[in-house]
Amino acid sequence: MQANHMAQENTSGAQRGLSRFEGFSDAVFAIALTLLIVEIKVPGSPDGPHGYADLAKAMAEQWREHLALILCYVVIGAYWLQHHYSGRIYARSDHWFSAINLLFLLAIVVVPYPIRAWCFHLGTRFESTGALTLVAGLALIACTWMAKWFYGMSGRRVMDERLAPDFLRQMTRRYGFATLIQIAALPIVIAAPRPGVAVALLCVAFFLLPQPKPRYNPGEEPSEEEKTSQ
């Protein structure tokens, strides 16, 4: 038993609390969301549209920019909600968990690019390429999120050990099924670009809904003070 514990420490690195882990992740989410509006250049500004006769029409013609903003906000927001929710599930972090989380955050930071690529080529001959890029970006986020989950589930390295096994199985099914849908959307989008994008985005939108309340082993429920601090 002691040898196994030492082997886990050697491979996982020092275990730490979640405060700095969550603080850094929240900062990345906040920056990613804040930068979205910066991409929209106001008509008449140095980098914005010029030569228009009607300001309202000029702003309306930026509908692709507005659509990209909304989609980016929904996608990143949905994963932030899950990240916030998982604070009730993960109890600690270690080196490899943090490394996988960095890959997940990279996918979050990158996703506005494929979303904008699709929005700006919607209705053009390049729409199919943009759609494939978008769905691939969403699948990448789902896969990195699932990698975090499987790492946490393996040996309960970083998960709250008080959580009931049936609750963890339920969440594994939810996250796993969603990831499989995101991956399945790739061949769909090749055959039918818009339905493929719709499937991928609807799958993300599902996680805007409240998730199941964490369940614990009998007699191991966290105190009210601990719940409010999470």
C-alpha positions as CSV (number, residue, x, y, z in Angstrom):
1,M,0.0,0.0,0.0
2,Q,2.8,2.4,0.9
3,A,4.7,1.6,-2.2
4,N,1.6,2.3,-4.4
5,H,1.1,5.6,-2.6
6,M,4.7,6.6,-3.2
7,A,4.5,5.6,-6.9
8,Q,1.4,7.8,-7.3
9,E,3.2,10.7,-5.7
10,N,6.2,10.2,-8.0
11,T,4.0,10.2,-11.2
12,S,1.4,12.8,-10.1
13,G,3.6,15.3,-8.4
14,A,2.7,17.2,-5.2
15,Q,-1.0,17.4,-4.6
16,R,-2.3,20.9,-3.9
17,G,-5.6,22.5,-3.0
18,L,-7.9,23.9,-5.7
19,S,-7.8,27.6,-4.8
20,R,-4.9,28.6,-7.1
21,F,-6.0,26.1,-9.8
22,E,-9.5,27.5,-9.9
23,G,-8.3,31.1,-9.7
24,F,-6.0,30.7,-12.7
25,S,-8.7,28.8,-14.7
26,D,-11.3,31.5,-13.9
27,A,-8.9,34.2,-15.0
28,V,-8.4,32.5,-18.4
29,F,-12.2,32.1,-18.8
30,A,-12.7,35.8,-17.9
31,I,-10.1,37.0,-20.4
32,A,-11.4,34.8,-23.2
33,L,-15.0,36.2,-22.6
34,T,-13.8,39.8,-22.3
35,L,-11.8,39.8,-25.5
36,L,-14.8,38.7,-27.6
37,I,-16.3,42.2,-27.8
38,V,-12.9,43.7,-28.7
39,E,-13.0,41.8,-32.0
40,I,-16.1,43.8,-33.2
41,K,-14.9,47.1,-34.7
42,V,-17.4,49.9,-34.4
43,P,-18.3,51.6,-37.7
44,G,-16.3,54.8,-38.0
45,S,-13.6,53.7,-35.7
46,P,-10.0,53.5,-37.0
47,D,-10.3,49.8,-37.7
48,G,-14.0,49.7,-38.4
49,P,-16.1,50.0,-41.5
50,H,-16.0,53.4,-43.4
51,G,-17.9,54.9,-46.3
52,Y,-21.4,54.1,-45.0
53,A,-24.4,56.4,-45.4
54,D,-26.5,54.9,-42.6
55,L,-25.0,54.0,-39.3
56,A,-27.8,51.6,-38.3
57,K,-27.4,49.7,-41.6
58,A,-23.6,49.6,-41.2
59,M,-24.0,48.0,-37.7
60,A,-26.7,45.6,-39.0
61,E,-24.2,44.5,-41.7
62,Q,-21.9,43.3,-38.9
63,W,-24.4,40.5,-38.1
64,R,-21.7,37.9,-38.6
65,E,-19.6,39.6,-35.9
66,H,-22.6,39.6,-33.6
67,L,-23.4,36.0,-34.3
68,A,-19.8,35.0,-33.6
69,L,-19.9,36.9,-30.3
70,I,-23.1,35.2,-29.1
71,L,-21.9,31.7,-30.1
72,C,-18.5,32.2,-28.5
73,Y,-20.2,33.5,-25.3
74,V,-22.5,30.5,-25.2
75,V,-19.8,27.9,-25.8
76,I,-17.2,29.4,-23.3
77,G,-20.0,30.2,-20.8
78,A,-21.3,26.6,-20.9
79,Y,-17.9,25.2,-20.1
80,W,-17.3,27.8,-17.4
81,L,-20.5,26.7,-15.7
82,Q,-19.2,23.1,-15.8
83,H,-15.9,24.2,-14.5
84,H,-17.6,26.0,-11.6
85,Y,-19.8,23.0,-11.0
86,S,-16.8,20.7,-10.9
87,G,-15.5,22.6,-7.9
88,R,-17.9,20.4,-5.9
89,I,-16.4,17.3,-7.5
90,Y,-12.7,17.8,-7.5
91,A,-11.0,18.1,-4.1
92,R,-7.4,18.7,-5.1
93,S,-5.0,19.0,-8.1
94,D,-1.7,17.6,-9.0
95,H,0.9,18.1,-11.8
96,W,-0.8,16.0,-14.5
97,F,-4.3,17.2,-13.7
98,S,-3.1,20.8,-14.0
99,A,-1.3,19.9,-17.3
100,I,-4.4,18.4,-18.8
101,N,-6.3,21.5,-17.6
102,L,-3.9,23.7,-19.5
103,L,-4.7,21.8,-22.7
104,F,-8.4,22.3,-21.9
105,L,-7.9,26.0,-21.4
106,L,-6.0,26.2,-24.6
107,A,-9.0,24.7,-26.4
108,I,-11.2,27.3,-24.7
109,V,-8.9,30.2,-25.8
110,V,-8.7,28.9,-29.4
111,V,-12.4,28.2,-30.0
112,P,-13.4,31.8,-31.0
113,Y,-11.2,31.3,-34.1
114,P,-13.2,28.4,-35.6
115,I,-16.4,29.9,-34.5
116,R,-15.6,33.2,-36.3
117,A,-14.3,31.2,-39.3
118,W,-17.7,29.6,-39.7
119,C,-19.7,32.8,-39.1
120,F,-17.7,34.8,-41.6
121,H,-18.1,32.1,-44.3
122,L,-21.7,31.2,-43.6
123,G,-23.5,31.1,-47.0
124,T,-20.3,31.1,-49.1
125,R,-18.6,28.4,-50.9
126,F,-16.2,28.0,-48.0
127,E,-19.0,27.3,-45.5
128,S,-18.3,23.6,-45.4
129,T,-14.6,24.1,-44.4
130,G,-15.7,26.6,-41.8
131,A,-18.3,24.2,-40.4
132,L,-15.7,21.4,-40.1
133,T,-13.3,23.8,-38.4
134,L,-16.0,24.8,-35.9
135,V,-17.1,21.3,-35.1
136,A,-13.4,20.2,-34.7
137,G,-12.8,23.0,-32.3
138,L,-15.9,22.0,-30.2
139,A,-14.8,18.3,-30.2
140,L,-11.3,19.4,-29.0
141,I,-12.8,21.1,-26.0
142,A,-15.0,18.1,-25.2
143,C,-12.1,15.7,-25.5
144,T,-9.8,17.7,-23.2
145,W,-12.6,18.1,-20.7
146,M,-13.2,14.3,-20.8
147,A,-9.4,13.7,-20.4
148,K,-9.6,15.7,-17.1
149,W,-12.5,13.7,-16.0
150,F,-11.0,10.3,-16.7
151,Y,-7.7,11.3,-15.1
152,G,-9.7,12.3,-11.9
153,M,-11.7,9.1,-12.0
154,S,-8.6,6.9,-12.3
155,G,-7.8,5.9,-8.8
156,R,-9.9,8.9,-7.5
157,R,-6.6,10.9,-7.8
158,V,-8.1,14.4,-7.4
159,M,-11.8,13.8,-6.8
160,D,-13.7,14.2,-3.5
161,E,-13.5,10.7,-2.0
162,R,-16.9,11.2,-0.3
163,L,-18.8,11.3,-3.6
164,A,-21.1,8.4,-4.1
165,P,-20.0,5.9,-6.9
166,D,-23.4,6.0,-8.6
167,F,-23.2,9.8,-8.9
168,L,-19.8,9.6,-10.5
169,R,-21.0,7.0,-12.9
170,Q,-24.0,9.2,-13.8
171,M,-21.7,12.1,-14.6
172,T,-19.3,9.9,-16.5
173,R,-22.2,8.8,-18.7
174,R,-23.3,12.4,-19.2
175,Y,-19.9,13.8,-20.1
176,G,-19.0,10.7,-22.1
177,F,-22.2,10.7,-24.2
178,A,-21.7,14.4,-24.9
179,T,-18.2,13.9,-26.0
180,L,-19.2,11.0,-28.3
181,I,-21.9,13.3,-29.9
182,Q,-19.3,16.0,-30.5
183,I,-17.0,13.5,-32.2
184,A,-19.9,12.0,-34.2
185,A,-20.7,15.5,-35.4
186,L,-17.5,15.4,-37.4
187,P,-18.6,12.9,-40.0
188,I,-22.1,14.5,-40.0
189,V,-20.7,18.0,-40.7
190,I,-18.7,16.6,-43.7
191,A,-21.9,15.2,-45.2
192,A,-24.2,18.1,-44.1
193,P,-22.4,21.2,-42.8
194,R,-25.3,23.0,-41.1
195,P,-26.9,19.9,-39.4
196,G,-23.5,19.0,-38.2
197,V,-22.9,22.4,-36.6
198,A,-26.4,22.3,-35.1
199,V,-25.7,18.9,-33.4
200,A,-22.4,20.1,-32.0
201,L,-23.8,23.4,-30.7
202,L,-27.0,21.8,-29.2
203,C,-24.8,19.4,-27.4
204,V,-22.8,22.3,-25.8
205,A,-26.1,24.2,-25.0
206,F,-27.3,21.2,-23.0
207,F,-24.6,22.0,-20.4
208,L,-26.1,25.4,-19.8
209,L,-28.8,23.5,-17.9
210,P,-28.4,22.7,-14.2
211,Q,-26.5,19.5,-13.5
212,P,-27.4,16.9,-10.9
213,K,-26.8,17.8,-7.3
214,P,-23.6,15.9,-6.1
215,R,-24.5,12.9,-4.0
216,Y,-22.3,11.6,-1.2
217,N,-21.7,8.3,0.7
218,P,-24.0,8.0,3.7
219,G,-22.8,10.0,6.6
220,E,-20.1,11.8,4.6
221,E,-22.0,14.8,3.3
222,P,-20.1,18.1,3.5
223,S,-21.1,20.6,6.2
224,E,-23.2,23.6,5.3
225,E,-20.1,25.8,5.8
226,E,-18.1,23.8,3.3
227,K,-21.0,23.8,0.8
228,T,-21.2,27.6,0.9
229,S,-17.5,28.0,0.5
230,Q,-17.3,25.9,-2.7
